[in-house]
Amino acid sequence: MTYLDHAATTPMLPVAVARYSEALGRVGNPSSLHTAGRRARKDVEEARESIAGAVGALPTEVVLATGGTEADNLAVKGIYWARREADPRHTGVVVSAVEHHAVLDAAEWLAEHEGATLHVLGVDETGRVHPSALRELLAAHADEIAVVSVMWANNEVGSVNDVRALADVAHEFDVPLHTDAVQAVGSLPVDFATSGADALSLTGHKLGGPVGVGALLLRRDASCMPLLHGGGQERDVRSGTLDVAGTLSLAAAVHAAVDDVPRRTVELAGLRDDLVARLVAEVPDATLNGVPLDAAPVAGGPARLPGNAHLSFPGCEGDSLLMLLDAHEIECSTGSACTAGVARPSHVLLAMGVEEAAARGSLRFSLGHSSTAADVDAAVAAIGPVVERARGALARS
């Protein structure tokens, strides 16, 4: 099989597998005071320090979680609750129109069940949020907003936001900013301290670690109420027995992926550019969605995720393309893996102004650390016949 769906999940790095396997053979709850517990606690804290060092955070700012969804929910709901308790006027939540559903649905839940006022920031045709749009919104609702959440890099079209500029605007109005950096860490230069964000979500399985482990980076002065109550682990923000093996594997993956960003960025961007050029050569009316490949850098890094190629194929249905490519042993996606199989066009593409028909006929090819030139060759060889057949099927329907 040719695997081109790394944005959904990517193979574990050998160093992460080795660390995970090794740790699974040991026993010890990090909250226990006996020898095994103290050893487990030492391992977890060293892993925490490794994660923090790799992403420009303090060890005390790393709140361990089960992954991006929990981290996003904890940030959006927890910061909202804390800010509202501190000042009852803080009932507004700001999210961009292209957020992952872990953020969008959390914000919508607050609006439905907690009486929050939801403000949705529009994006430009490339899928990015402009700081001026955030400033305009906050100026109109200065005393109301509890939290802003804007993703670092979009999971579908790969567009990268200027998080530093957005955080600066939020802080002008004394509003904390959370960023979902699930797609960014390990693919782009990410430094929590210099980003200005008050909270940042990351997860293991997007960067070569295991599924079911991630973290919320949370500044020490950021107030956040817990979603889970229990033993008071993780600064009383996130209770639950710590996953020692998962945490050690996550740390190994984060460290290895971040160290490899300079090399991997260049390599993946080269493969992606070749893939896009050759796909469009095979299907001349195909269009690339998101930021142009030659766009100027954003905050010291690329303006688009280096492994992301998201294209629309006119006259096709994305699901048909997906299954026909799968029959050719090419694995890609029609968008977020979390909404796969849902018969509706991508909310990301619609927010960018893409027509519904084009949105329905779109595919995301995402490359990662195991991708090769042979993967590109295989996708290019298959795309022409697949598009022709998909168009024929739609015309007959």
DOKE-817493 format. One line per 3 residues: their letters; for each residue x, y, z of C-alpha. Coordinates in steps of 0.2 Angstrom, whole numbers, plus 5000, padded with zeros to 4 digits. Example, Ala and Ser with C-alpha at 12.3 -4.5 7.8 and 13.67 -1.06 7.14 Angstrom:
REM residues 2
as	5062:4978:5039 | 5068:4995:5036
END
This chain:
REM residues 397
mty	5000:5000:5000 | 5005:5018:4997 | 5001:5028:5013
ldh	4997:5046:5010 | 4987:5050:5025 | 5000:5055:5038
aat	4989:5070:5044 | 4976:5057:5050 | 4990:5047:5059
tpm	5008:5043:5055 | 5018:5027:5059 | 5027:5026:5076
lpv	5045:5031:5075 | 5057:5016:5080 | 5063:5026:5095
ava	5045:5028:5101 | 5041:5010:5099 | 5057:5005:5108
rys	5053:5016:5123 | 5035:5011:5124 | 5039:4992:5123
eal	5053:4994:5136 | 5041:5004:5148 | 5027:4992:5146
grv	5037:4979:5155 | 5039:4989:5171 | 5026:4992:5185
gnp	5023:5007:5196 | 5010:5021:5198 | 5019:5038:5198
ssl	5008:5043:5213 | 5013:5029:5224 | 5027:5032:5237
hta	5036:5015:5236 | 5051:5011:5225 | 5042:5007:5209
grr	5031:5022:5211 | 5045:5034:5214 | 5054:5026:5199
ark	5039:5029:5188 | 5037:5047:5194 | 5055:5050:5190
dve	5053:5043:5172 | 5037:5053:5169 | 5046:5069:5175
ear	5061:5067:5164 | 5049:5064:5150 | 5040:5080:5154
esi	5056:5089:5154 | 5061:5082:5137 | 5044:5087:5130
aga	5045:5104:5137 | 5063:5107:5130 | 5058:5101:5113
vga	5044:5114:5111 | 5050:5129:5121 | 5040:5126:5137
lpt	5043:5124:5155 | 5041:5107:5162 | 5028:5114:5174
evv	5018:5120:5159 | 5016:5102:5152 | 4999:5095:5157
lat	4998:5077:5151 | 4982:5071:5142 | 4975:5057:5131
ggt	4978:5067:5115 | 4973:5082:5105 | 4954:5081:5108
ead	4955:5081:5127 | 4968:5094:5126 | 4957:5105:5115
nla	4942:5102:5126 | 4952:5106:5142 | 4958:5122:5135
vkg	4942:5129:5127 | 4930:5123:5141 | 4942:5125:5156
iyw	4949:5142:5152 | 4931:5148:5148 | 4924:5142:5165
arr	4939:5149:5174 | 4937:5166:5166 | 4918:5167:5168
ead	4920:5163:5187 | 4933:5177:5189 | 4921:5189:5179
prh	4903:5184:5175 | 4904:5196:5160 | 4916:5184:5151
tgv	4904:5173:5142 | 4911:5175:5124 | 4921:5161:5115
vvs	4930:5165:5099 | 4935:5151:5087 | 4940:5152:5068
ave	4928:5144:5055 | 4941:5131:5050 | 4945:5124:5067
hha	4945:5105:5070 | 4929:5098:5077 | 4938:5095:5094
vld	4938:5114:5096 | 4922:5119:5086 | 4911:5106:5095
aae	4918:5111:5112 | 4914:5129:5109 | 4896:5125:5102
wla	4893:5114:5117 | 4897:5129:5128 | 4885:5139:5119
ehe	4871:5126:5120 | 4874:5120:5138 | 4883:5135:5147
gat	4875:5150:5139 | 4891:5155:5130 | 4890:5167:5116
lhv	4900:5160:5101 | 4909:5171:5089 | 4916:5163:5073
lgv	4931:5171:5065 | 4930:5171:5046 | 4946:5166:5036
det	4953:5171:5019 | 4953:5161:5003 | 4968:5152:5009
grv	4961:5147:5026 | 4970:5159:5037 | 4964:5171:5050
hps	4970:5189:5049 | 4975:5197:5065 | 4965:5212:5059
alr	4949:5202:5059 | 4952:5196:5077 | 4956:5214:5083
ell	4940:5220:5075 | 4930:5207:5084 | 4938:5209:5101
aah	4936:5228:5100 | 4918:5226:5097 | 4916:5214:5112
ade	4931:5219:5123 | 4924:5215:5140 | 4914:5199:5135
iav	4927:5187:5128 | 4933:5173:5139 | 4945:5164:5127
vsv	4951:5164:5109 | 4956:5148:5100 | 4964:5148:5083
mwa	4974:5133:5076 | 4992:5134:5072 | 4991:5124:5056
nne	4975:5118:5047 | 4973:5099:5047 | 4964:5099:5030
vgs	4972:5111:5019 | 4988:5114:5028 | 4988:5133:5030
vnd	4998:5140:5044 | 4992:5155:5055 | 5003:5168:5062
vra	5000:5163:5080 | 5012:5176:5088 | 5003:5190:5079
lad	4986:5183:5084 | 4991:5181:5102 | 4998:5199:5103
vah	4981:5205:5097 | 4972:5194:5110 | 4983:5201:5124
efd	4979:5219:5119 | 4962:5215:5126 | 4968:5204:5140
vpl	4960:5188:5132 | 4970:5172:5133 | 4973:5163:5117
htd	4973:5144:5114 | 4981:5136:5098 | 4978:5118:5092
avq	4995:5114:5086 | 4992:5095:5083 | 4997:5096:5065
avg	5011:5108:5068 | 5022:5100:5081 | 5035:5089:5072
slp	5031:5097:5056 | 5035:5116:5059 | 5046:5126:5071
vdf	5035:5127:5086 | 5041:5137:5102 | 5028:5139:5115
ats	5037:5153:5124 | 5039:5164:5109 | 5022:5160:5101
gad	5014:5170:5114 | 5000:5157:5116 | 4993:5154:5133
als	4988:5136:5129 | 4994:5124:5115 | 4988:5107:5111
ltg	4999:5093:5104 | 4996:5074:5102 | 5008:5059:5099
hkl	5001:5050:5085 | 5002:5064:5072 | 5021:5065:5075
ggp	5027:5047:5077 | 5021:5043:5094 | 5007:5032:5101
vgv	4989:5035:5100 | 4980:5040:5116 | 4994:5051:5123
gal	4996:5070:5121 | 4998:5086:5131 | 4991:5103:5134
llr	5005:5116:5136 | 4997:5128:5149 | 5006:5144:5155
rda	5008:5144:5174 | 4998:5160:5175 | 4983:5154:5164
scm	4968:5149:5174 | 4959:5133:5169 | 4946:5123:5177
pll	4947:5104:5175 | 4936:5093:5165 | 4940:5078:5175
hgg	4940:5077:5194 | 4949:5064:5205 | 4967:5062:5211
gqe	4972:5080:5207 | 4987:5075:5196 | 4994:5087:5183
rdv	4992:5104:5193 | 4974:5099:5198 | 4970:5103:5180
rsg	4969:5085:5174 | 4966:5071:5186 | 4970:5053:5182
tld	4983:5040:5183 | 4997:5044:5172 | 5001:5033:5157
vag	5020:5030:5160 | 5024:5020:5145 | 5014:5032:5133
tls	5022:5047:5141 | 5039:5040:5139 | 5035:5036:5121
laa	5028:5053:5117 | 5043:5061:5124 | 5054:5051:5113
avh	5044:5054:5098 | 5042:5073:5101 | 5061:5075:5104
aav	5065:5065:5088 | 5052:5073:5077 | 5057:5091:5083
ddv	5075:5088:5080 | 5071:5082:5062 | 5060:5097:5057
prr	5074:5106:5048 | 5078:5091:5037 | 5061:5084:5036
tve	5053:5101:5031 | 5064:5102:5015 | 5062:5084:5010
lag	5043:5084:5012 | 5041:5100:5004 | 5051:5094:4989
lrd	5040:5078:4988 | 5024:5088:4990 | 5028:5100:4976
dlv	5033:5086:4965 | 5016:5078:4969 | 5006:5093:4966
arl	5014:5098:4949 | 5012:5080:4942 | 4994:5078:4948
vae	4989:5094:4940 | 4999:5088:4924 | 4988:5073:4924
vpd	4972:5082:4928 | 4974:5099:4921 | 4958:5107:4929
atl	4963:5101:4946 | 4966:5115:4959 | 4976:5116:4974
ngv	4967:5122:4990 | 4975:5133:5003 | 4991:5143:5003
pld	5001:5143:4987 | 5016:5132:4987 | 5028:5148:4985
aap	5019:5158:4998 | 5030:5169:5010 | 5035:5162:5026
vag	5025:5164:5042 | 5034:5169:5058 | 5050:5160:5053
gpa	5042:5145:5046 | 5033:5139:5030 | 5016:5146:5026
rlp	5009:5128:5023 | 5012:5111:5031 | 5027:5104:5021
gna	5018:5087:5018 | 5001:5094:5014 | 4993:5093:4996
hls	4975:5096:4996 | 4967:5097:4978 | 4949:5098:4971
fpg	4945:5088:4955 | 4930:5095:4946 | 4916:5083:4941
ceg	4920:5071:4955 | 4914:5065:4972 | 4928:5064:4985
dsl	4922:5047:4992 | 4922:5040:4974 | 4940:5046:4972
lml	4945:5039:4989 | 4938:5022:4986 | 4945:5021:4968
lda	4962:5026:4974 | 4961:5013:4988 | 4957:5000:4975
hei	4974:5005:4967 | 4982:5003:4985 | 4984:5022:4987
ecs	4978:5028:5004 | 4973:5046:5006 | 4958:5055:5013
tgs	4944:5068:5009 | 4948:5078:5024 | 4948:5076:5043
act	4949:5058:5048 | 4937:5062:5062 | 4923:5066:5050
agv	4927:5052:5037 | 4911:5044:5030 | 4900:5060:5034
arp	4891:5064:5018 | 4894:5083:5018 | 4907:5095:5011
shv	4921:5101:5022 | 4917:5115:5033 | 4935:5121:5030
lla	4933:5122:5012 | 4916:5131:5013 | 4923:5144:5025
mgv	4937:5147:5012 | 4924:5151:4999 | 4926:5135:4989
eea	4910:5131:4980 | 4901:5116:4987 | 4903:5105:4971
aar	4922:5108:4971 | 4922:5105:4990 | 4914:5088:4987
gsl	4927:5083:4974 | 4942:5086:4985 | 4956:5075:4992
rfs	4970:5077:5004 | 4986:5069:5001 | 4998:5070:5017
lgh	5016:5065:5017 | 5026:5061:5033 | 5042:5054:5039
sst	5040:5037:5030 | 5035:5045:5013 | 5046:5042:4998
aad	5047:5047:4979 | 5040:5030:4975 | 5024:5035:4985
vda	5022:5051:4974 | 5025:5040:4958 | 5011:5028:4963
ava	4999:5042:4966 | 5003:5051:4950 | 5001:5034:4940
aig	4984:5031:4947 | 4976:5048:4947 | 4971:5050:4929
pvv	4961:5034:4927 | 4954:5036:4944 | 4947:5054:4940
era	4941:5048:4923 | 4931:5034:4931 | 4924:5045:4945
rga	4918:5058:4933 | 4909:5045:4922 | 4901:5038:4938
lar	4895:5055:4943 | 4889:5059:4926 | 4878:5043:4925
s	4871:5046:4943
END
